[in-house]
Amino acid sequence: MKRFPTVKGWDATTGYGRINAYESVLAASRGDIPPEADITSPEWFSINPTSGSMEVRGKVAAVRSSSYDYRVEWTVGLQTAPYPAKDSWSVAGSATGLSAPTEGVLATIDLAEVAARLPDGGTGTPTTADGLPDRTASPCASGWW
């Protein structure tokens, strides 16, 4: 039986995986309710230029907490390479000590910096040495997605 390539956290095969309903209900009964995060733009897998900037818009909130922080990060690639490889993440925006929901521009990403980390500076179709599509060259913004 072939095992699908999965990694801790989000992966391209299962997303964040399956929900553990028991642990979710147990956490809620203790009051351990996570903060909210909703990225509204850019759209997933959107094609962007190799220069200029891109706003990351959305809403973050932690209404059951007296204060919260957030950080928006980005990296290139669809999924972390198998262990022991690691991704290289860059912080695009953050805020600390917030007490009310925040909505609007959460971060701004320098697209030239993203392009510089892509094969061939983001020009042409990304391919590996054997000419196949490079599945690690798709840029994505993160923080929560």
Backbone as JSON Lines, residues from 0, in Angstrom:
{"i":0,"aa":"M","n":[0.84,-1.18,0.0],"ca":[0.0,0.0,0.0],"c":[0.88,1.24,0.0]}
{"i":1,"aa":"K","n":[0.61,2.16,-0.91],"ca":[1.39,3.39,-1.0],"c":[0.82,4.43,-0.03]}
{"i":2,"aa":"R","n":[1.69,5.03,0.76],"ca":[1.29,6.09,1.68],"c":[1.39,7.42,0.96]}
{"i":3,"aa":"F","n":[0.34,8.23,1.05],"ca":[0.37,9.55,0.43],"c":[1.33,10.45,1.2]}
{"i":4,"aa":"P","n":[2.06,11.32,0.51],"ca":[3.03,12.19,1.18],"c":[2.33,13.27,2.01]}
{"i":5,"aa":"T","n":[2.4,13.13,3.32],"ca":[1.8,14.13,4.21],"c":[2.88,14.66,5.14]}
{"i":6,"aa":"V","n":[2.65,15.86,5.64],"ca":[3.58,16.48,6.57],"c":[2.79,17.07,7.73]}
{"i":7,"aa":"K","n":[3.46,17.37,8.83],"ca":[2.8,17.98,9.97],"c":[2.25,19.35,9.56]}
{"i":8,"aa":"G","n":[1.05,19.69,10.02],"ca":[0.42,20.94,9.63],"c":[-0.32,20.76,8.32]}
{"i":9,"aa":"W","n":[-0.35,21.78,7.47],"ca":[-1.07,21.71,6.21],"c":[-0.25,20.96,5.18]}
{"i":10,"aa":"D","n":[-0.9,20.14,4.37],"ca":[-0.22,19.53,3.24],"c":[-1.19,19.45,2.06]}
{"i":11,"aa":"A","n":[-0.64,19.22,0.88],"ca":[-1.42,19.24,-0.35],"c":[-2.34,18.03,-0.49]}
{"i":12,"aa":"T","n":[-2.12,16.99,0.29],"ca":[-2.93,15.79,0.18],"c":[-4.19,15.86,1.04]}
{"i":13,"aa":"T","n":[-4.04,16.28,2.3],"ca":[-5.18,16.25,3.23],"c":[-5.55,17.61,3.8]}
{"i":14,"aa":"G","n":[-4.92,18.69,3.32],"ca":[-5.18,19.99,3.94],"c":[-4.65,19.97,5.36]}
{"i":15,"aa":"Y","n":[-5.5,20.29,6.3],"ca":[-5.1,20.2,7.71],"c":[-5.47,18.85,8.3]}
{"i":16,"aa":"G","n":[-5.94,17.91,7.48],"ca":[-6.25,16.57,7.97],"c":[-7.69,16.46,8.44]}
{"i":17,"aa":"R","n":[-7.94,15.43,9.22],"ca":[-9.29,15.16,9.71],"c":[-9.49,15.8,11.08]}
{"i":18,"aa":"I","n":[-10.7,16.19,11.36],"ca":[-11.01,16.79,12.65],"c":[-11.13,15.69,13.71]}
{"i":19,"aa":"N","n":[-10.65,15.99,14.89],"ca":[-10.82,15.12,16.03],"c":[-11.95,15.73,16.85]}
{"i":20,"aa":"A","n":[-13.18,15.26,16.62],"ca":[-14.36,15.85,17.25],"c":[-14.28,15.79,18.77]}
{"i":21,"aa":"Y","n":[-13.81,14.69,19.32],"ca":[-13.71,14.57,20.79],"c":[-12.81,15.66,21.36]}
{"i":22,"aa":"E","n":[-11.62,15.82,20.79],"ca":[-10.69,16.84,21.29],"c":[-11.23,18.25,21.07]}
{"i":23,"aa":"S","n":[-11.97,18.46,19.99],"ca":[-12.57,19.77,19.73],"c":[-13.6,20.13,20.79]}
{"i":24,"aa":"V","n":[-14.48,19.2,21.12],"ca":[-15.5,19.43,22.14],"c":[-14.85,19.6,23.5]}
{"i":25,"aa":"L","n":[-13.84,18.8,23.81],"ca":[-13.13,18.91,25.08],"c":[-12.47,20.29,25.21]}
{"i":26,"aa":"A","n":[-11.82,20.76,24.16],"ca":[-11.18,22.08,24.19],"c":[-12.22,23.19,24.39]}
{"i":27,"aa":"A","n":[-13.35,23.09,23.69],"ca":[-14.4,24.1,23.84],"c":[-14.96,24.11,25.25]}
{"i":28,"aa":"S","n":[-15.1,22.93,25.86],"ca":[-15.63,22.88,27.23],"c":[-14.66,23.52,28.24]}
{"i":29,"aa":"R","n":[-13.37,23.53,27.9],"ca":[-12.36,24.19,28.76],"c":[-12.25,25.68,28.44]}
{"i":30,"aa":"G","n":[-12.91,26.13,27.39],"ca":[-12.82,27.53,26.99],"c":[-11.63,27.8,26.09]}
{"i":31,"aa":"D","n":[-10.98,26.74,25.61],"ca":[-9.83,26.88,24.71],"c":[-10.33,27.04,23.27]}
{"i":32,"aa":"I","n":[-10.8,28.23,22.94],"ca":[-11.36,28.5,21.62],"c":[-10.32,29.28,20.84]}
{"i":33,"aa":"P","n":[-9.89,28.78,19.69],"ca":[-8.83,29.47,18.94],"c":[-9.3,30.8,18.35]}
{"i":34,"aa":"P","n":[-8.36,31.65,18.0],"ca":[-8.72,32.91,17.35],"c":[-9.27,32.64,15.95]}
{"i":35,"aa":"E","n":[-9.87,33.66,15.37],"ca":[-10.43,33.57,14.03],"c":[-9.47,34.22,13.03]}
{"i":36,"aa":"A","n":[-9.38,33.64,11.85],"ca":[-8.59,34.24,10.77],"c":[-9.28,33.93,9.45]}
{"i":37,"aa":"D","n":[-9.45,34.95,8.63],"ca":[-10.09,34.78,7.33],"c":[-9.33,35.63,6.32]}
{"i":38,"aa":"I","n":[-8.6,35.0,5.43],"ca":[-7.89,35.71,4.36],"c":[-8.84,35.83,3.18]}
{"i":39,"aa":"T","n":[-9.14,37.07,2.77],"ca":[-10.08,37.28,1.68],"c":[-9.41,37.59,0.35]}
{"i":40,"aa":"S","n":[-8.16,38.05,0.38],"ca":[-7.4,38.24,-0.85],"c":[-5.92,38.26,-0.51]}
{"i":41,"aa":"P","n":[-5.08,37.78,-1.4],"ca":[-5.38,37.36,-2.77],"c":[-6.1,36.01,-2.78]}
{"i":42,"aa":"E","n":[-6.69,35.68,-3.93],"ca":[-7.34,34.4,-4.07],"c":[-6.28,33.3,-4.12]}
{"i":43,"aa":"W","n":[-6.66,32.12,-3.65],"ca":[-5.74,30.99,-3.66],"c":[-5.22,30.74,-5.07]}
{"i":44,"aa":"F","n":[-3.94,30.48,-5.18],"ca":[-3.27,30.11,-6.43],"c":[-3.43,31.15,-7.53]}
{"i":45,"aa":"S","n":[-3.6,32.41,-7.14],"ca":[-3.7,33.47,-8.13],"c":[-2.32,33.69,-8.78]}
{"i":46,"aa":"I","n":[-2.32,34.12,-10.02],"ca":[-1.09,34.41,-10.74],"c":[-0.77,35.88,-10.51]}
{"i":47,"aa":"N","n":[0.44,36.17,-10.07],"ca":[0.83,37.53,-9.76],"c":[2.07,37.92,-10.57]}
{"i":48,"aa":"P","n":[2.28,39.22,-10.77],"ca":[3.48,39.67,-11.49],"c":[4.73,39.43,-10.64]}
{"i":49,"aa":"T","n":[5.9,39.65,-11.24],"ca":[7.16,39.43,-10.53],"c":[7.73,40.73,-9.97]}
{"i":50,"aa":"S","n":[6.91,41.77,-9.92],"ca":[7.34,43.04,-9.33],"c":[6.12,43.72,-8.72]}
{"i":51,"aa":"G","n":[6.37,44.77,-7.96],"ca":[5.28,45.47,-7.3],"c":[4.99,44.85,-5.95]}
{"i":52,"aa":"S","n":[3.79,45.06,-5.47],"ca":[3.43,44.5,-4.17],"c":[2.03,43.92,-4.23]}
{"i":53,"aa":"M","n":[1.74,43.08,-3.25],"ca":[0.45,42.43,-3.16],"c":[-0.06,42.56,-1.73]}
{"i":54,"aa":"E","n":[-1.26,43.11,-1.59],"ca":[-1.86,43.22,-0.27],"c":[-2.49,41.89,0.13]}
{"i":55,"aa":"V","n":[-2.33,41.54,1.4],"ca":[-3.03,40.41,1.98],"c":[-4.13,41.02,2.85]}
{"i":56,"aa":"R","n":[-5.37,40.77,2.45],"ca":[-6.51,41.36,3.15],"c":[-7.3,40.26,3.87]}
{"i":57,"aa":"G","n":[-7.93,40.64,4.95],"ca":[-8.75,39.68,5.67],"c":[-9.18,40.21,7.01]}
{"i":58,"aa":"K","n":[-9.55,39.3,7.88],"ca":[-10.01,39.65,9.22],"c":[-9.39,38.69,10.23]}
{"i":59,"aa":"V","n":[-8.93,39.24,11.34],"ca":[-8.44,38.44,12.45],"c":[-9.15,38.92,13.72]}
{"i":60,"aa":"A","n":[-9.41,37.98,14.62],"ca":[-10.1,38.33,15.86],"c":[-9.86,37.23,16.89]}
{"i":61,"aa":"A","n":[-9.96,37.61,18.15],"ca":[-9.9,36.66,19.26],"c":[-10.84,37.2,20.33]}
{"i":62,"aa":"V","n":[-12.14,37.07,20.08],"ca":[-13.15,37.7,20.94],"c":[-13.22,37.09,22.34]}
{"i":63,"aa":"R","n":[-12.65,35.92,22.54],"ca":[-12.67,35.29,23.85],"c":[-11.37,35.51,24.61]}
{"i":64,"aa":"S","n":[-10.59,36.46,24.16],"ca":[-9.3,36.74,24.77],"c":[-9.19,38.23,25.03]}
{"i":65,"aa":"S","n":[-8.4,38.6,26.04],"ca":[-8.22,40.02,26.34],"c":[-7.3,40.7,25.33]}
{"i":66,"aa":"S","n":[-6.38,39.95,24.72],"ca":[-5.53,40.49,23.67],"c":[-5.0,39.35,22.81]}
{"i":67,"aa":"Y","n":[-4.53,39.71,21.62],"ca":[-3.98,38.71,20.72],"c":[-2.97,39.35,19.78]}
{"i":68,"aa":"D","n":[-2.19,38.53,19.14],"ca":[-1.2,38.94,18.14],"c":[-1.51,38.17,16.85]}
{"i":69,"aa":"Y","n":[-1.04,38.67,15.73],"ca":[-1.1,37.89,14.5],"c":[0.16,38.15,13.69]}
{"i":70,"aa":"R","n":[0.46,37.19,12.8],"ca":[1.61,37.31,11.91],"c":[1.24,36.66,10.58]}
{"i":71,"aa":"V","n":[1.5,37.35,9.47],"ca":[1.28,36.81,8.13],"c":[2.66,36.51,7.55]}
{"i":72,"aa":"E","n":[2.84,35.27,7.1],"ca":[4.11,34.83,6.53],"c":[3.87,34.28,5.13]}
{"i":73,"aa":"W","n":[4.94,34.24,4.34],"ca":[4.85,33.65,3.01],"c":[6.1,32.81,2.74]}
{"i":74,"aa":"T","n":[5.94,31.88,1.81],"ca":[7.05,31.09,1.31],"c":[6.71,30.66,-0.11]}
{"i":75,"aa":"V","n":[7.68,30.13,-0.82],"ca":[7.4,29.58,-2.14],"c":[7.26,28.07,-1.99]}
{"i":76,"aa":"G","n":[6.44,27.5,-2.83],"ca":[6.23,26.07,-2.8],"c":[4.83,25.72,-2.35]}
{"i":77,"aa":"L","n":[4.38,24.57,-2.77],"ca":[3.05,24.12,-2.43],"c":[3.05,23.39,-1.09]}
{"i":78,"aa":"Q","n":[4.12,22.67,-0.81],"ca":[4.14,21.83,0.38],"c":[5.58,21.66,0.85]}
{"i":79,"aa":"T","n":[5.75,21.56,2.15],"ca":[7.06,21.32,2.72],"c":[7.66,20.04,2.13]}
{"i":80,"aa":"A","n":[8.92,20.09,1.82],"ca":[9.61,18.89,1.34],"c":[9.69,17.88,2.49]}
{"i":81,"aa":"P","n":[9.83,16.58,2.18],"ca":[9.91,15.59,3.25],"c":[11.05,15.88,4.24]}
{"i":82,"aa":"Y","n":[10.85,15.47,5.47],"ca":[11.84,15.64,6.53],"c":[13.17,15.09,6.05]}
{"i":83,"aa":"P","n":[14.27,15.71,6.3],"ca":[14.53,16.81,7.23],"c":[14.52,18.2,6.57]}
{"i":84,"aa":"A","n":[14.09,18.3,5.33],"ca":[14.06,19.6,4.65],"c":[13.13,20.57,5.38]}
{"i":85,"aa":"K","n":[13.42,21.85,5.26],"ca":[12.6,22.88,5.91],"c":[12.29,23.98,4.92]}
{"i":86,"aa":"D","n":[11.15,24.64,5.12],"ca":[10.8,25.8,4.32],"c":[11.47,27.03,4.89]}
{"i":87,"aa":"S","n":[11.58,28.06,4.08],"ca":[12.11,29.34,4.52],"c":[10.98,30.36,4.44]}
{"i":88,"aa":"W","n":[10.44,30.76,5.57],"ca":[9.3,31.67,5.63],"c":[9.76,33.1,5.86]}
{"i":89,"aa":"S","n":[9.01,34.06,5.29],"ca":[9.28,35.48,5.48],"c":[8.04,36.14,6.07]}
{"i":90,"aa":"V","n":[8.25,37.04,7.04],"ca":[7.14,37.76,7.65],"c":[6.76,38.94,6.76]}
{"i":91,"aa":"A","n":[5.49,39.04,6.41],"ca":[5.0,40.13,5.56],"c":[4.27,41.2,6.37]}
{"i":92,"aa":"G","n":[3.77,40.83,7.52],"ca":[3.05,41.77,8.37],"c":[2.69,41.13,9.68]}
{"i":93,"aa":"S","n":[2.52,41.95,10.71],"ca":[2.14,41.43,12.02],"c":[1.62,42.57,12.89]}
{"i":94,"aa":"A","n":[0.99,42.2,13.96],"ca":[0.54,43.17,14.97],"c":[0.5,42.45,16.31]}
{"i":95,"aa":"T","n":[0.75,43.17,17.37],"ca":[0.73,42.6,18.71],"c":[-0.16,43.44,19.63]}
{"i":96,"aa":"G","n":[-0.63,42.79,20.68],"ca":[-1.41,43.5,21.69],"c":[-2.76,44.01,21.23]}
{"i":97,"aa":"L","n":[-3.36,43.37,20.25],"ca":[-4.68,43.8,19.76],"c":[-5.77,43.31,20.7]}
{"i":98,"aa":"S","n":[-6.84,44.08,20.81],"ca":[-7.96,43.66,21.67],"c":[-9.28,43.58,20.9]}
{"i":99,"aa":"A","n":[-9.36,44.22,19.76],"ca":[-10.58,44.21,18.95],"c":[-10.3,43.52,17.62]}
{"i":100,"aa":"P","n":[-11.34,43.02,16.96],"ca":[-11.13,42.43,15.63],"c":[-10.48,43.44,14.68]}
{"i":101,"aa":"T","n":[-9.64,42.94,13.78],"ca":[-8.97,43.77,12.78],"c":[-9.37,43.27,11.41]}
{"i":102,"aa":"E","n":[-9.78,44.2,10.54],"ca":[-10.2,43.82,9.2],"c":[-9.6,44.79,8.19]}
{"i":103,"aa":"G","n":[-9.15,44.26,7.06],"ca":[-8.56,45.1,6.02],"c":[-7.22,44.54,5.59]}
{"i":104,"aa":"V","n":[-6.26,45.43,5.33],"ca":[-4.92,45.0,4.9],"c":[-4.17,44.49,6.13]}
{"i":105,"aa":"L","n":[-3.81,43.21,6.1],"ca":[-3.08,42.6,7.21],"c":[-1.58,42.57,6.94]}
{"i":106,"aa":"A","n":[-1.2,42.6,5.66],"ca":[0.21,42.53,5.29],"c":[0.36,42.96,3.83]}
{"i":107,"aa":"T","n":[1.6,43.28,3.45],"ca":[1.94,43.58,2.07],"c":[3.17,42.76,1.7]}
{"i":108,"aa":"I","n":[3.08,42.05,0.6],"ca":[4.18,41.18,0.16],"c":[4.88,41.82,-1.03]}
{"i":109,"aa":"D","n":[6.2,41.9,-0.97],"ca":[7.03,42.41,-2.05],"c":[7.18,41.3,-3.1]}
{"i":110,"aa":"L","n":[6.54,41.46,-4.25],"ca":[6.54,40.41,-5.26],"c":[7.91,40.18,-5.89]}
{"i":111,"aa":"A","n":[8.76,41.2,-5.91],"ca":[10.13,41.0,-6.41],"c":[10.9,40.07,-5.49]}
{"i":112,"aa":"E","n":[10.65,40.16,-4.19],"ca":[11.3,39.25,-3.24],"c":[10.82,37.81,-3.45]}
{"i":113,"aa":"V","n":[9.52,37.65,-3.72],"ca":[8.99,36.32,-4.01],"c":[9.63,35.78,-5.29]}
{"i":114,"aa":"A","n":[9.65,36.6,-6.35],"ca":[10.21,36.17,-7.64],"c":[11.67,35.76,-7.5]}
{"i":115,"aa":"A","n":[12.42,36.48,-6.67],"ca":[13.84,36.17,-6.49],"c":[14.04,34.78,-5.89]}
{"i":116,"aa":"R","n":[13.06,34.27,-5.17],"ca":[13.18,32.94,-4.56],"c":[12.62,31.83,-5.45]}
{"i":117,"aa":"L","n":[12.03,32.21,-6.58],"ca":[11.51,31.21,-7.52],"c":[12.58,30.84,-8.54]}
{"i":118,"aa":"P","n":[12.5,29.63,-9.11],"ca":[13.43,29.26,-10.17],"c":[13.34,30.26,-11.33]}
{"i":119,"aa":"D","n":[14.46,30.66,-11.86],"ca":[14.53,31.61,-12.99],"c":[13.84,32.94,-12.69]}
{"i":120,"aa":"G","n":[13.8,33.33,-11.41],"ca":[13.22,34.61,-11.05],"c":[11.74,34.73,-11.33]}
{"i":121,"aa":"G","n":[11.06,33.59,-11.45],"ca":[9.62,33.6,-11.69],"c":[9.24,33.79,-13.14]}
{"i":122,"aa":"T","n":[10.2,33.65,-14.07],"ca":[9.88,33.78,-15.48],"c":[9.75,32.4,-16.1]}
{"i":123,"aa":"G","n":[8.84,32.24,-17.01],"ca":[8.67,30.96,-17.69],"c":[7.97,29.93,-16.82]}
{"i":124,"aa":"T","n":[7.82,28.74,-17.36],"ca":[7.2,27.65,-16.65],"c":[8.23,26.97,-15.77]}
{"i":125,"aa":"P","n":[8.03,26.92,-14.44],"ca":[9.0,26.28,-13.56],"c":[9.12,24.78,-13.86]}
{"i":126,"aa":"T","n":[10.33,24.34,-14.12],"ca":[10.57,22.92,-14.36],"c":[11.78,22.46,-13.58]}
{"i":127,"aa":"T","n":[11.86,21.16,-13.35],"ca":[13.02,20.57,-12.69],"c":[14.07,20.25,-13.75]}
{"i":128,"aa":"A","n":[15.22,19.75,-13.33],"ca":[16.32,19.44,-14.25],"c":[15.91,18.43,-15.32]}
{"i":129,"aa":"D","n":[14.94,17.56,-14.99],"ca":[14.51,16.56,-15.97],"c":[13.35,17.05,-16.85]}
{"i":130,"aa":"G","n":[13.0,18.35,-16.74],"ca":[11.99,18.93,-17.6],"c":[10.55,18.79,-17.11]}
{"i":131,"aa":"L","n":[10.37,18.15,-15.96],"ca":[9.02,17.99,-15.41],"c":[8.6,19.24,-14.66]}
{"i":132,"aa":"P","n":[7.28,19.46,-14.49],"ca":[6.84,20.63,-13.72],"c":[7.41,20.62,-12.31]}
{"i":133,"aa":"D","n":[7.87,21.78,-11.85],"ca":[8.43,21.9,-10.51],"c":[7.28,22.13,-9.54]}
{"i":134,"aa":"R","n":[6.96,21.14,-8.76],"ca":[5.82,21.23,-7.85],"c":[6.15,22.0,-6.57]}
{"i":135,"aa":"T","n":[7.37,22.5,-6.44],"ca":[7.74,23.26,-5.24],"c":[7.82,24.75,-5.52]}
{"i":136,"aa":"A","n":[7.47,25.19,-6.72],"ca":[7.68,26.59,-7.09],"c":[6.42,27.44,-7.11]}
{"i":137,"aa":"S","n":[5.34,26.96,-6.55],"ca":[4.09,27.73,-6.54],"c":[4.03,28.62,-5.31]}
{"i":138,"aa":"P","n":[4.05,29.97,-5.46],"ca":[4.06,30.83,-4.28],"c":[2.72,30.85,-3.57]}
{"i":139,"aa":"C","n":[2.76,30.93,-2.26],"ca":[1.53,31.07,-1.49],"c":[1.79,31.97,-0.29]}
{"i":140,"aa":"A","n":[0.79,32.71,0.09],"ca":[0.89,33.52,1.3],"c":[0.33,32.67,2.43]}
{"i":141,"aa":"S","n":[0.86,32.87,3.62],"ca":[0.37,32.07,4.71],"c":[0.23,32.87,5.95]}
{"i":142,"aa":"G","n":[0.14,32.2,7.04],"ca":[-0.15,32.69,8.33],"c":[-1.16,31.75,8.89]}
{"i":143,"aa":"W","n":[-2.17,31.49,8.06],"ca":[-3.21,30.58,8.47],"c":[-3.65,29.65,7.36]}
{"i":144,"aa":"W","n":[-3.15,29.78,6.16],"ca":[-3.6,28.96,5.06],"c":[-2.47,28.29,4.4]}
